[in-house]
Amino acid sequence: MTIHEREMTLADVIFKQQQLEREIAKLRSITYETQQETEEAHKKIAVLERRMDEINALLIELTKSSVKQGEKIDNFDKKQDVFMSNQMQLVKWFVVIIIAILTVLGGLVGIKLALPI
């Protein structure tokens, strides 16, 4: 090998080394950017998961509340049914008493007409 060939070879090696260093630097920057994006994505995912947990907790509370409201409505319906039943019995007795009073009065009027005293 001559000195010129060695210089060519040395120049080629230096050139290839510089190319490799550039590629390594490029890959490092891409890797760094990717790591940054990955970290940001993980942070966003963590925030979204916390929000989902809060929403799930609210949904559970609302479900419990709606069940309680449903129970209150059912209890009210039962109370209302009992009230209406009692109301109907009261009206029936009132009608019976009115008819009895009218019958007695009609009988008294009939007696008065039949036996004028």
Biopython code that builds the backbone (N, CA, C, O; Angstrom):
import numpy as np
from Bio.PDB.StructureBuilder import StructureBuilder

atoms = [
    (1, "MET", "N", (0.822, -1.168, 0.000)),
    (1, "MET", "CA", (0.000, 0.000, 0.000)),
    (1, "MET", "C", (0.873, 1.241, 0.000)),
    (1, "MET", "O", (1.833, 1.377, 0.758)),
    (2, "THR", "N", (0.501, 2.091, -0.850)),
    (2, "THR", "CA", (1.266, 3.333, -0.946)),
    (2, "THR", "C", (0.688, 4.356, 0.019)),
    (2, "THR", "O", (-0.386, 4.170, 0.591)),
    (3, "ILE", "N", (1.418, 5.416, 0.177)),
    (3, "ILE", "CA", (0.984, 6.486, 1.075)),
    (3, "ILE", "C", (-0.308, 7.103, 0.553)),
    (3, "ILE", "O", (-1.199, 7.447, 1.329)),
    (4, "HIS", "N", (-0.402, 7.240, -0.757)),
    (4, "HIS", "CA", (-1.610, 7.815, -1.350)),
    (4, "HIS", "C", (-2.821, 6.914, -1.087)),
    (4, "HIS", "O", (-3.906, 7.393, -0.758)),
    (5, "GLU", "N", (-2.619, 5.622, -1.237)),
    (5, "GLU", "CA", (-3.716, 4.683, -0.983)),
    (5, "GLU", "C", (-4.108, 4.705, 0.495)),
    (5, "GLU", "O", (-5.288, 4.621, 0.836)),
    (6, "ARG", "N", (-3.096, 4.819, 1.374)),
    (6, "ARG", "CA", (-3.403, 4.909, 2.792)),
    (6, "ARG", "C", (-4.173, 6.178, 3.109)),
    (6, "ARG", "O", (-5.120, 6.151, 3.895)),
    (7, "GLU", "N", (-3.779, 7.277, 2.513)),
    (7, "GLU", "CA", (-4.482, 8.537, 2.727)),
    (7, "GLU", "C", (-5.909, 8.422, 2.218)),
    (7, "GLU", "O", (-6.842, 8.905, 2.859)),
    (8, "MET", "N", (-6.086, 7.771, 1.043)),
    (8, "MET", "CA", (-7.431, 7.567, 0.511)),
    (8, "MET", "C", (-8.231, 6.703, 1.474)),
    (8, "MET", "O", (-9.387, 6.984, 1.788)),
    (9, "THR", "N", (-7.595, 5.674, 1.916)),
    (9, "THR", "CA", (-8.274, 4.771, 2.830)),
    (9, "THR", "C", (-8.569, 5.489, 4.132)),
    (9, "THR", "O", (-9.667, 5.352, 4.671)),
    (10, "LEU", "N", (-7.625, 6.246, 4.647)),
    (10, "LEU", "CA", (-7.834, 7.006, 5.870)),
    (10, "LEU", "C", (-8.932, 8.044, 5.676)),
    (10, "LEU", "O", (-9.773, 8.233, 6.554)),
    (11, "ALA", "N", (-8.926, 8.715, 4.531)),
    (11, "ALA", "CA", (-9.966, 9.697, 4.227)),
    (11, "ALA", "C", (-11.324, 9.010, 4.129)),
    (11, "ALA", "O", (-12.330, 9.519, 4.624)),
    (12, "ASP", "N", (-11.335, 7.845, 3.483)),
    (12, "ASP", "CA", (-12.593, 7.091, 3.387)),
    (12, "ASP", "C", (-13.096, 6.684, 4.772)),
    (12, "ASP", "O", (-14.285, 6.795, 5.070)),
    (13, "VAL", "N", (-12.183, 6.217, 5.604)),
    (13, "VAL", "CA", (-12.562, 5.789, 6.954)),
    (13, "VAL", "C", (-13.089, 6.978, 7.744)),
    (13, "VAL", "O", (-14.102, 6.867, 8.435)),
    (14, "ILE", "N", (-12.403, 8.121, 7.645)),
    (14, "ILE", "CA", (-12.852, 9.326, 8.357)),
    (14, "ILE", "C", (-14.219, 9.756, 7.834)),
    (14, "ILE", "O", (-15.100, 10.124, 8.612)),
    (15, "PHE", "N", (-14.391, 9.708, 6.513)),
    (15, "PHE", "CA", (-15.671, 10.078, 5.902)),
    (15, "PHE", "C", (-16.789, 9.144, 6.386)),
    (15, "PHE", "O", (-17.873, 9.594, 6.757)),
    (16, "LYS", "N", (-16.507, 7.852, 6.375)),
    (16, "LYS", "CA", (-17.499, 6.877, 6.833)),
    (16, "LYS", "C", (-17.800, 7.079, 8.318)),
    (16, "LYS", "O", (-18.945, 6.953, 8.750)),
    (17, "GLN", "N", (-16.764, 7.393, 9.090)),
    (17, "GLN", "CA", (-16.963, 7.640, 10.509)),
    (17, "GLN", "C", (-17.867, 8.860, 10.712)),
    (17, "GLN", "O", (-18.764, 8.837, 11.555)),
    (18, "GLN", "N", (-17.632, 9.916, 9.946)),
    (18, "GLN", "CA", (-18.466, 11.111, 10.048)),
    (18, "GLN", "C", (-19.916, 10.801, 9.654)),
    (18, "GLN", "O", (-20.859, 11.280, 10.284)),
    (19, "GLN", "N", (-20.073, 9.993, 8.601)),
    (19, "GLN", "CA", (-21.422, 9.602, 8.192)),
    (19, "GLN", "C", (-22.120, 8.830, 9.313)),
    (19, "GLN", "O", (-23.281, 9.080, 9.636)),
    (20, "LEU", "N", (-21.382, 7.892, 9.891)),
    (20, "LEU", "CA", (-21.955, 7.106, 10.984)),
    (20, "LEU", "C", (-22.293, 7.990, 12.185)),
    (20, "LEU", "O", (-23.333, 7.812, 12.819)),
    (21, "GLU", "N", (-21.414, 8.939, 12.495)),
    (21, "GLU", "CA", (-21.682, 9.850, 13.609)),
    (21, "GLU", "C", (-22.926, 10.688, 13.343)),
    (21, "GLU", "O", (-23.725, 10.924, 14.249)),
    (22, "ARG", "N", (-23.095, 11.147, 12.070)),
    (22, "ARG", "CA", (-24.297, 11.908, 11.704)),
    (22, "ARG", "C", (-25.554, 11.043, 11.852)),
    (22, "ARG", "O", (-26.574, 11.489, 12.377)),
    (23, "GLU", "N", (-25.457, 9.805, 11.380)),
    (23, "GLU", "CA", (-26.605, 8.904, 11.481)),
    (23, "GLU", "C", (-26.940, 8.618, 12.944)),
    (23, "GLU", "O", (-28.108, 8.589, 13.335)),
    (24, "ILE", "N", (-25.888, 8.405, 13.749)),
    (24, "ILE", "CA", (-26.109, 8.161, 15.177)),
    (24, "ILE", "C", (-26.747, 9.386, 15.828)),
    (24, "ILE", "O", (-27.673, 9.252, 16.628)),
    (25, "ALA", "N", (-26.255, 10.581, 15.489)),
    (25, "ALA", "CA", (-26.825, 11.812, 16.043)),
    (25, "ALA", "C", (-28.289, 11.961, 15.625)),
    (25, "ALA", "O", (-29.142, 12.345, 16.426)),
    (26, "LYS", "N", (-28.563, 11.650, 14.352)),
    (26, "LYS", "CA", (-29.938, 11.737, 13.857)),
    (26, "LYS", "C", (-30.839, 10.745, 14.599)),
    (26, "LYS", "O", (-31.949, 11.083, 15.011)),
    (27, "LEU", "N", (-30.342, 9.520, 14.759)),
    (27, "LEU", "CA", (-31.124, 8.509, 15.469)),
    (27, "LEU", "C", (-31.336, 8.892, 16.931)),
    (27, "LEU", "O", (-32.407, 8.660, 17.490)),
    (28, "ARG", "N", (-30.309, 9.479, 17.546)),
    (28, "ARG", "CA", (-30.456, 9.925, 18.932)),
    (28, "ARG", "C", (-31.509, 11.019, 19.045)),
    (28, "ARG", "O", (-32.329, 11.008, 19.964)),
    (29, "SER", "N", (-31.485, 11.970, 18.104)),
    (29, "SER", "CA", (-32.477, 13.047, 18.163)),
    (29, "SER", "C", (-33.887, 12.500, 17.933)),
    (29, "SER", "O", (-34.838, 12.915, 18.595)),
    (30, "ILE", "N", (-34.009, 11.563, 16.985)),
    (30, "ILE", "CA", (-35.323, 10.950, 16.736)),
    (30, "ILE", "C", (-35.782, 10.179, 17.972)),
    (30, "ILE", "O", (-36.944, 10.252, 18.371)),
    (31, "THR", "N", (-34.844, 9.439, 18.569)),
    (31, "THR", "CA", (-35.174, 8.676, 19.777)),
    (31, "THR", "C", (-35.570, 9.608, 20.908)),
    (31, "THR", "O", (-36.525, 9.328, 21.632)),
    (32, "TYR", "N", (-34.851, 10.713, 21.069)),
    (32, "TYR", "CA", (-35.171, 11.678, 22.120)),
    (32, "TYR", "C", (-36.561, 12.263, 21.899)),
    (32, "TYR", "O", (-37.362, 12.358, 22.829)),
    (33, "GLU", "N", (-36.841, 12.658, 20.646)),
    (33, "GLU", "CA", (-38.163, 13.206, 20.324)),
    (33, "GLU", "C", (-39.253, 12.168, 20.584)),
    (33, "GLU", "O", (-40.315, 12.489, 21.117)),
    (34, "THR", "N", (-38.978, 10.936, 20.207)),
    (34, "THR", "CA", (-39.956, 9.870, 20.422)),
    (34, "THR", "C", (-40.189, 9.651, 21.910)),
    (34, "THR", "O", (-41.320, 9.445, 22.350)),
    (35, "GLN", "N", (-39.097, 9.698, 22.685)),
    (35, "GLN", "CA", (-39.242, 9.531, 24.132)),
    (35, "GLN", "C", (-40.064, 10.675, 24.727)),
    (35, "GLN", "O", (-40.905, 10.459, 25.600)),
    (36, "GLN", "N", (-39.809, 11.895, 24.243)),
    (36, "GLN", "CA", (-40.573, 13.049, 24.726)),
    (36, "GLN", "C", (-42.053, 12.879, 24.398)),
    (36, "GLN", "O", (-42.916, 13.111, 25.245)),
    (37, "GLU", "N", (-42.338, 12.470, 23.158)),
    (37, "GLU", "CA", (-43.727, 12.269, 22.748)),
    (37, "GLU", "C", (-44.365, 11.144, 23.554)),
    (37, "GLU", "O", (-45.534, 11.222, 23.929)),
    (38, "THR", "N", (-43.589, 10.100, 23.816)),
    (38, "THR", "CA", (-44.105, 8.979, 24.606)),
    (38, "THR", "C", (-44.426, 9.423, 26.026)),
    (38, "THR", "O", (-45.463, 9.051, 26.575)),
    (39, "GLU", "N", (-43.544, 10.213, 26.620)),
    (39, "GLU", "CA", (-43.791, 10.710, 27.975)),
    (39, "GLU", "C", (-45.033, 11.594, 28.005)),
    (39, "GLU", "O", (-45.854, 11.486, 28.916)),
    (40, "GLU", "N", (-45.170, 12.470, 27.008)),
    (40, "GLU", "CA", (-46.350, 13.329, 26.935)),
    (40, "GLU", "C", (-47.614, 12.489, 26.764)),
    (40, "GLU", "O", (-48.642, 12.763, 27.383)),
    (41, "ALA", "N", (-47.525, 11.472, 25.924)),
    (41, "ALA", "CA", (-48.684, 10.600, 25.709)),
    (41, "ALA", "C", (-49.054, 9.878, 26.999)),
    (41, "ALA", "O", (-50.235, 9.748, 27.319)),
    (42, "HIS", "N", (-48.053, 9.407, 27.742)),
    (42, "HIS", "CA", (-48.332, 8.734, 29.011)),
    (42, "HIS", "C", (-48.974, 9.690, 30.017)),
    (42, "HIS", "O", (-49.878, 9.304, 30.758)),
    (43, "LYS", "N", (-48.503, 10.939, 30.040)),
    (43, "LYS", "CA", (-49.098, 11.932, 30.939)),
    (43, "LYS", "C", (-50.555, 12.186, 30.565)),
    (43, "LYS", "O", (-51.427, 12.239, 31.432)),
    (44, "LYS", "N", (-50.812, 12.344, 29.263)),
    (44, "LYS", "CA", (-52.189, 12.575, 28.811)),
    (44, "LYS", "C", (-53.076, 11.378, 29.135)),
    (44, "LYS", "O", (-54.224, 11.540, 29.550)),
    (45, "ILE", "N", (-52.541, 10.180, 28.943)),
    (45, "ILE", "CA", (-53.307, 8.967, 29.260)),
    (45, "ILE", "C", (-53.630, 8.924, 30.748)),
    (45, "ILE", "O", (-54.745, 8.570, 31.132)),
    (46, "ALA", "N", (-52.661, 9.282, 31.588)),
    (46, "ALA", "CA", (-52.887, 9.276, 33.038)),
    (46, "ALA", "C", (-53.977, 10.277, 33.418)),
    (46, "ALA", "O", (-54.841, 9.980, 34.243)),
    (47, "VAL", "N", (-53.931, 11.467, 32.810)),
    (47, "VAL", "CA", (-54.956, 12.479, 33.088)),
    (47, "VAL", "C", (-56.327, 11.981, 32.646)),
    (47, "VAL", "O", (-57.308, 12.115, 33.378)),
    (48, "LEU", "N", (-56.393, 11.411, 31.457)),
    (48, "LEU", "CA", (-57.671, 10.901, 30.954)),
    (48, "LEU", "C", (-58.197, 9.755, 31.810)),
    (48, "LEU", "O", (-59.402, 9.651, 32.038)),
    (49, "GLU", "N", (-57.302, 8.897, 32.282)),
    (49, "GLU", "CA", (-57.735, 7.801, 33.155)),
    (49, "GLU", "C", (-58.293, 8.338, 34.466)),
    (49, "GLU", "O", (-59.281, 7.815, 34.981)),
    (50, "ARG", "N", (-57.657, 9.393, 35.016)),
    (50, "ARG", "CA", (-58.182, 10.002, 36.238)),
    (50, "ARG", "C", (-59.567, 10.588, 35.998)),
    (50, "ARG", "O", (-60.470, 10.442, 36.821)),
    (51, "ARG", "N", (-59.718, 11.258, 34.853)),
    (51, "ARG", "CA", (-61.035, 11.826, 34.520)),
    (51, "ARG", "C", (-62.084, 10.727, 34.370)),
    (51, "ARG", "O", (-63.220, 10.882, 34.820)),
    (52, "MET", "N", (-61.702, 9.614, 33.737)),
    (52, "MET", "CA", (-62.633, 8.498, 33.577)),
    (52, "MET", "C", (-63.027, 7.928, 34.942)),
    (52, "MET", "O", (-64.186, 7.572, 35.156)),
    (53, "ASP", "N", (-62.063, 7.842, 35.865)),
    (53, "ASP", "CA", (-62.369, 7.358, 37.211)),
    (53, "ASP", "C", (-63.362, 8.290, 37.908)),
    (53, "ASP", "O", (-64.293, 7.835, 38.571)),
    (54, "GLU", "N", (-63.149, 9.615, 37.747)),
    (54, "GLU", "CA", (-64.069, 10.580, 38.344)),
    (54, "GLU", "C", (-65.464, 10.436, 37.745)),
    (54, "GLU", "O", (-66.462, 10.467, 38.465)),
    (55, "ILE", "N", (-65.527, 10.279, 36.424)),
    (55, "ILE", "CA", (-66.821, 10.123, 35.755)),
    (55, "ILE", "C", (-67.498, 8.840, 36.211)),
    (55, "ILE", "O", (-68.706, 8.831, 36.450)),
    (56, "ASN", "N", (-66.741, 7.760, 36.335)),
    (56, "ASN", "CA", (-67.317, 6.496, 36.810)),
    (56, "ASN", "C", (-67.853, 6.637, 38.229)),
    (56, "ASN", "O", (-68.914, 6.102, 38.552)),
    (57, "ALA", "N", (-67.121, 7.356, 39.076)),
    (57, "ALA", "CA", (-67.585, 7.573, 40.451)),
    (57, "ALA", "C", (-68.882, 8.376, 40.454)),
    (57, "ALA", "O", (-69.801, 8.076, 41.216)),
    (58, "LEU", "N", (-68.955, 9.398, 39.600)),
    (58, "LEU", "CA", (-70.186, 10.188, 39.500)),
    (58, "LEU", "C", (-71.344, 9.338, 39.001)),
    (58, "LEU", "O", (-72.464, 9.453, 39.498)),
    (59, "LEU", "N", (-71.075, 8.489, 38.023)),
    (59, "LEU", "CA", (-72.132, 7.616, 37.506)),
    (59, "LEU", "C", (-72.642, 6.668, 38.583)),
    (59, "LEU", "O", (-73.844, 6.425, 38.686)),
    (60, "ILE", "N", (-71.733, 6.139, 39.378)),
    (60, "ILE", "CA", (-72.143, 5.244, 40.462)),
    (60, "ILE", "C", (-73.012, 5.997, 41.463)),
    (60, "ILE", "O", (-74.032, 5.477, 41.913)),
    (61, "GLU", "N", (-72.612, 7.222, 41.814)),
    (61, "GLU", "CA", (-73.401, 8.028, 42.747)),
    (61, "GLU", "C", (-74.778, 8.332, 42.173)),
    (61, "GLU", "O", (-75.786, 8.239, 42.874)),
    (62, "LEU", "N", (-74.814, 8.699, 40.886)),
    (62, "LEU", "CA", (-76.102, 9.000, 40.254)),
    (62, "LEU", "C", (-76.987, 7.768, 40.199)),
    (62, "LEU", "O", (-78.200, 7.865, 40.386)),
    (63, "THR", "N", (-76.398, 6.619, 39.945)),
    (63, "THR", "CA", (-77.173, 5.381, 39.904)),
    (63, "THR", "C", (-77.762, 5.090, 41.279)),
    (63, "THR", "O", (-78.936, 4.738, 41.395)),
    (64, "LYS", "N", (-76.939, 5.237, 42.324)),
    (64, "LYS", "CA", (-77.441, 5.019, 43.682)),
    (64, "LYS", "C", (-78.561, 6.001, 43.996)),
    (64, "LYS", "O", (-79.577, 5.627, 44.582)),
    (65, "SER", "N", (-78.372, 7.254, 43.604)),
    (65, "SER", "CA", (-79.376, 8.279, 43.861)),
    (65, "SER", "C", (-80.673, 7.961, 43.134)),
    (65, "SER", "O", (-81.755, 8.114, 43.700)),
    (66, "SER", "N", (-80.574, 7.517, 41.881)),
    (66, "SER", "CA", (-81.790, 7.214, 41.124)),
    (66, "SER", "C", (-82.498, 6.000, 41.704)),
    (66, "SER", "O", (-83.727, 5.938, 41.677)),
    (67, "VAL", "N", (-81.751, 5.035, 42.228)),
    (67, "VAL", "CA", (-82.373, 3.874, 42.880)),
    (67, "VAL", "C", (-83.121, 4.330, 44.129)),
    (67, "VAL", "O", (-84.242, 3.890, 44.381)),
    (68, "LYS", "N", (-82.495, 5.218, 44.914)),
    (68, "LYS", "CA", (-83.160, 5.737, 46.109)),
    (68, "LYS", "C", (-84.426, 6.496, 45.730)),
    (68, "LYS", "O", (-85.462, 6.349, 46.379)),
    (69, "GLN", "N", (-84.341, 7.313, 44.673)),
    (69, "GLN", "CA", (-85.518, 8.056, 44.220)),
    (69, "GLN", "C", (-86.610, 7.100, 43.767)),
    (69, "GLN", "O", (-87.789, 7.326, 44.041)),
    (70, "GLY", "N", (-86.224, 6.033, 43.073)),
    (70, "GLY", "CA", (-87.195, 5.031, 42.629)),
    (70, "GLY", "C", (-87.887, 4.374, 43.807)),
    (70, "GLY", "O", (-89.094, 4.133, 43.768)),
    (71, "GLU", "N", (-87.122, 4.081, 44.865)),
    (71, "GLU", "CA", (-87.715, 3.493, 46.067)),
    (71, "GLU", "C", (-88.681, 4.470, 46.720)),
    (71, "GLU", "O", (-89.751, 4.072, 47.182)),
    (72, "LYS", "N", (-88.309, 5.750, 46.763)),
    (72, "LYS", "CA", (-89.202, 6.755, 47.342)),
    (72, "LYS", "C", (-90.491, 6.846, 46.533)),
    (72, "LYS", "O", (-91.578, 6.961, 47.100)),
    (73, "ILE", "N", (-90.369, 6.795, 45.212)),
    (73, "ILE", "CA", (-91.556, 6.863, 44.355)),
    (73, "ILE", "C", (-92.434, 5.644, 44.583)),
    (73, "ILE", "O", (-93.656, 5.769, 44.664)),
    (74, "ASP", "N", (-91.826, 4.461, 44.687)),
    (74, "ASP", "CA", (-92.607, 3.248, 44.951)),
    (74, "ASP", "C", (-93.338, 3.358, 46.284)),
    (74, "ASP", "O", (-94.513, 3.005, 46.383)),
    (75, "ASN", "N", (-92.639, 3.847, 47.308)),
    (75, "ASN", "CA", (-93.273, 4.018, 48.618)),
    (75, "ASN", "C", (-94.417, 5.018, 48.533)),
    (75, "ASN", "O", (-95.469, 4.812, 49.138)),
    (76, "PHE", "N", (-94.218, 6.097, 47.786)),
    (76, "PHE", "CA", (-95.269, 7.093, 47.617)),
    (76, "PHE", "C", (-96.464, 6.484, 46.900)),
    (76, "PHE", "O", (-97.607, 6.742, 47.279)),
    (77, "ASP", "N", (-96.220, 5.678, 45.867)),
    (77, "ASP", "CA", (-97.315, 5.025, 45.141)),
    (77, "ASP", "C", (-98.123, 4.133, 46.071)),
    (77, "ASP", "O", (-99.352, 4.126, 46.004)),
    (78, "LYS", "N", (-97.453, 3.383, 46.936)),
    (78, "LYS", "CA", (-98.163, 2.515, 47.877)),
    (78, "LYS", "C", (-98.991, 3.344, 48.848)),
    (78, "LYS", "O", (-100.141, 3.011, 49.135)),
    (79, "LYS", "N", (-98.408, 4.417, 49.347)),
    (79, "LYS", "CA", (-99.135, 5.291, 50.271)),
    (79, "LYS", "C", (-100.330, 5.932, 49.574)),
    (79, "LYS", "O", (-101.406, 6.072, 50.155)),
    (80, "GLN", "N", (-100.117, 6.318, 48.318)),
    (80, "GLN", "CA", (-101.206, 6.932, 47.561)),
    (80, "GLN", "C", (-102.326, 5.920, 47.317)),
    (80, "GLN", "O", (-103.502, 6.277, 47.384)),
    (81, "ASP", "N", (-101.978, 4.667, 47.037)),
    (81, "ASP", "CA", (-102.992, 3.628, 46.845)),
    (81, "ASP", "C", (-103.802, 3.422, 48.121)),
    (81, "ASP", "O", (-105.026, 3.300, 48.067)),
    (82, "VAL", "N", (-103.130, 3.382, 49.256)),
    (82, "VAL", "CA", (-103.827, 3.218, 50.539)),
    (82, "VAL", "C", (-104.735, 4.417, 50.787)),
    (82, "VAL", "O", (-105.878, 4.255, 51.213)),
    (83, "PHE", "N", (-104.233, 5.610, 50.521)),
    (83, "PHE", "CA", (-105.025, 6.823, 50.711)),
    (83, "PHE", "C", (-106.273, 6.805, 49.838)),
    (83, "PHE", "O", (-107.370, 7.109, 50.304)),
    (84, "MET", "N", (-106.098, 6.445, 48.566)),
    (84, "MET", "CA", (-107.247, 6.410, 47.652)),
    (84, "MET", "C", (-108.250, 5.342, 48.080)),
    (84, "MET", "O", (-109.457, 5.555, 47.962)),
    (85, "SER", "N", (-107.782, 4.214, 48.568)),
    (85, "SER", "CA", (-108.669, 3.160, 49.057)),
    (85, "SER", "C", (-109.473, 3.664, 50.253)),
    (85, "SER", "O", (-110.686, 3.465, 50.321)),
    (86, "ASN", "N", (-108.797, 4.313, 51.188)),
    (86, "ASN", "CA", (-109.489, 4.880, 52.350)),
    (86, "ASN", "C", (-110.472, 5.963, 51.924)),
    (86, "ASN", "O", (-111.563, 6.071, 52.484)),
    (87, "GLN", "N", (-110.091, 6.754, 50.946)),
    (87, "GLN", "CA", (-110.955, 7.819, 50.440)),
    (87, "GLN", "C", (-112.229, 7.232, 49.837)),
    (87, "GLN", "O", (-113.323, 7.748, 50.066)),
    (88, "MET", "N", (-112.086, 6.154, 49.069)),
    (88, "MET", "CA", (-113.250, 5.518, 48.449)),
    (88, "MET", "C", (-114.166, 4.931, 49.520)),
    (88, "MET", "O", (-115.387, 5.032, 49.400)),
    (89, "GLN", "N", (-113.607, 4.321, 50.560)),
    (89, "GLN", "CA", (-114.431, 3.792, 51.651)),
    (89, "GLN", "C", (-115.175, 4.918, 52.360)),
    (89, "GLN", "O", (-116.342, 4.764, 52.719)),
    (90, "LEU", "N", (-114.511, 6.035, 52.557)),
    (90, "LEU", "CA", (-115.136, 7.186, 53.195)),
    (90, "LEU", "C", (-116.296, 7.702, 52.357)),
    (90, "LEU", "O", (-117.360, 8.010, 52.893)),
    (91, "VAL", "N", (-116.098, 7.799, 51.053)),
    (91, "VAL", "CA", (-117.158, 8.267, 50.156)),
    (91, "VAL", "C", (-118.329, 7.285, 50.183)),
    (91, "VAL", "O", (-119.482, 7.713, 50.218)),
    (92, "LYS", "N", (-118.061, 5.997, 50.168)),
    (92, "LYS", "CA", (-119.137, 4.990, 50.216)),
    (92, "LYS", "C", (-119.952, 5.131, 51.499)),
    (92, "LYS", "O", (-121.183, 5.114, 51.461)),
    (93, "TRP", "N", (-119.264, 5.271, 52.642)),
    (93, "TRP", "CA", (-119.981, 5.420, 53.906)),
    (93, "TRP", "C", (-120.772, 6.726, 53.943)),
    (93, "TRP", "O", (-121.881, 6.776, 54.475)),
    (94, "PHE", "N", (-120.199, 7.768, 53.380)),
    (94, "PHE", "CA", (-120.903, 9.049, 53.325)),
    (94, "PHE", "C", (-122.183, 8.919, 52.501)),
    (94, "PHE", "O", (-123.230, 9.425, 52.904)),
    (95, "VAL", "N", (-122.108, 8.248, 51.355)),
    (95, "VAL", "CA", (-123.279, 8.037, 50.501)),
    (95, "VAL", "C", (-124.316, 7.186, 51.231)),
    (95, "VAL", "O", (-125.510, 7.478, 51.164)),
    (96, "VAL", "N", (-123.879, 6.144, 51.923)),
    (96, "VAL", "CA", (-124.810, 5.290, 52.680)),
    (96, "VAL", "C", (-125.518, 6.102, 53.760)),
    (96, "VAL", "O", (-126.729, 5.967, 53.940)),
    (97, "ILE", "N", (-124.788, 6.933, 54.471)),
    (97, "ILE", "CA", (-125.385, 7.754, 55.536)),
    (97, "ILE", "C", (-126.384, 8.744, 54.945)),
    (97, "ILE", "O", (-127.472, 8.919, 55.495)),
    (98, "ILE", "N", (-126.035, 9.394, 53.835)),
    (98, "ILE", "CA", (-126.937, 10.357, 53.185)),
    (98, "ILE", "C", (-128.218, 9.646, 52.742)),
    (98, "ILE", "O", (-129.318, 10.155, 52.955)),
    (99, "ILE", "N", (-128.072, 8.475, 52.130)),
    (99, "ILE", "CA", (-129.253, 7.719, 51.676)),
    (99, "ILE", "C", (-130.103, 7.310, 52.881)),
    (99, "ILE", "O", (-131.332, 7.365, 52.820)),
    (100, "ALA", "N", (-129.456, 6.902, 53.971)),
    (100, "ALA", "CA", (-130.201, 6.525, 55.178)),
    (100, "ALA", "C", (-130.965, 7.718, 55.731)),
    (100, "ALA", "O", (-132.131, 7.595, 56.107)),
    (101, "ILE", "N", (-130.306, 8.874, 55.779)),
    (101, "ILE", "CA", (-130.970, 10.087, 56.284)),
    (101, "ILE", "C", (-132.147, 10.450, 55.388)),
    (101, "ILE", "O", (-133.225, 10.771, 55.886)),
    (102, "LEU", "N", (-131.955, 10.402, 54.071)),
    (102, "LEU", "CA", (-133.041, 10.726, 53.148)),
    (102, "LEU", "C", (-134.188, 9.721, 53.271)),
    (102, "LEU", "O", (-135.358, 10.095, 53.180)),
    (103, "THR", "N", (-133.856, 8.462, 53.477)),
    (103, "THR", "CA", (-134.898, 7.442, 53.651)),
    (103, "THR", "C", (-135.697, 7.712, 54.919)),
    (103, "THR", "O", (-136.927, 7.645, 54.913)),
    (104, "VAL", "N", (-134.996, 8.015, 56.002)),
    (104, "VAL", "CA", (-135.681, 8.318, 57.262)),
    (104, "VAL", "C", (-136.539, 9.562, 57.100)),
    (104, "VAL", "O", (-137.694, 9.576, 57.527)),
    (105, "LEU", "N", (-135.987, 10.609, 56.487)),
    (105, "LEU", "CA", (-136.765, 11.837, 56.277)),
    (105, "LEU", "C", (-137.961, 11.574, 55.366)),
    (105, "LEU", "O", (-139.062, 12.067, 55.613)),
    (106, "GLY", "N", (-137.734, 10.797, 54.317)),
    (106, "GLY", "CA", (-138.844, 10.451, 53.417)),
    (106, "GLY", "C", (-139.918, 9.663, 54.145)),
    (106, "GLY", "O", (-141.112, 9.872, 53.928)),
    (107, "GLY", "N", (-139.486, 8.758, 55.009)),
    (107, "GLY", "CA", (-140.454, 7.989, 55.802)),
    (107, "GLY", "C", (-141.225, 8.883, 56.744)),
    (107, "GLY", "O", (-142.438, 8.732, 56.892)),
    (108, "LEU", "N", (-140.538, 9.814, 57.384)),
    (108, "LEU", "CA", (-141.211, 10.739, 58.291)),
    (108, "LEU", "C", (-142.193, 11.632, 57.545)),
    (108, "LEU", "O", (-143.294, 11.898, 58.027)),
    (109, "VAL", "N", (-141.785, 12.093, 56.370)),
    (109, "VAL", "CA", (-142.672, 12.927, 55.560)),
    (109, "VAL", "C", (-143.874, 12.095, 55.120)),
    (109, "VAL", "O", (-145.002, 12.589, 55.115)),
    (110, "GLY", "N", (-143.641, 10.847, 54.753)),
    (110, "GLY", "CA", (-144.739, 9.966, 54.348)),
    (110, "GLY", "C", (-145.701, 9.711, 55.489)),
    (110, "GLY", "O", (-146.917, 9.688, 55.299)),
    (111, "ILE", "N", (-145.148, 9.520, 56.670)),
    (111, "ILE", "CA", (-146.004, 9.310, 57.839)),
    (111, "ILE", "C", (-146.805, 10.573, 58.120)),
    (111, "ILE", "O", (-147.990, 10.505, 58.446)),
    (112, "LYS", "N", (-146.166, 11.703, 57.994)),
    (112, "LYS", "CA", (-146.832, 12.984, 58.251)),
    (112, "LYS", "C", (-147.972, 13.186, 57.262)),
    (112, "LYS", "O", (-149.042, 13.677, 57.620)),
    (113, "LEU", "N", (-147.722, 12.794, 55.999)),
    (113, "LEU", "CA", (-148.767, 12.939, 54.993)),
    (113, "LEU", "C", (-149.900, 11.935, 55.221)),
    (113, "LEU", "O", (-151.074, 12.245, 55.015)),
    (114, "ALA", "N", (-149.530, 10.747, 55.643)),
    (114, "ALA", "CA", (-150.550, 9.711, 55.840)),
    (114, "ALA", "C", (-151.351, 9.964, 57.115)),
    (114, "ALA", "O", (-152.557, 9.720, 57.152)),
    (115, "LEU", "N", (-150.710, 10.431, 58.114)),
    (115, "LEU", "CA", (-151.380, 10.683, 59.387)),
    (115, "LEU", "C", (-151.242, 12.153, 59.773)),
    (115, "LEU", "O", (-150.370, 12.503, 60.569)),
    (116, "PRO", "N", (-152.068, 12.990, 59.235)),
    (116, "PRO", "CA", (-151.946, 14.397, 59.622)),
    (116, "PRO", "C", (-152.387, 14.595, 61.081)),
    (116, "PRO", "O", (-153.554, 14.377, 61.407)),
    (117, "ILE", "N", (-151.517, 14.983, 61.906)),
    (117, "ILE", "CA", (-151.852, 15.161, 63.314)),
    (117, "ILE", "C", (-151.972, 16.636, 63.634)),
    (117, "ILE", "O", (-152.251, 16.999, 64.777)),
]
sb = StructureBuilder()
sb.init_structure("model")
sb.init_model(0)
sb.init_chain("A")
sb.init_seg("    ")
for serial, (resi, resn, name, xyz) in enumerate(atoms, 1):
    if name == "N":
        sb.init_residue(resn, " ", resi, " ")
    sb.init_atom(name, np.array(xyz, "f"), 0.0, 1.0, " ", f" {name:<3s}", serial, name[0])
structure = sb.get_structure()
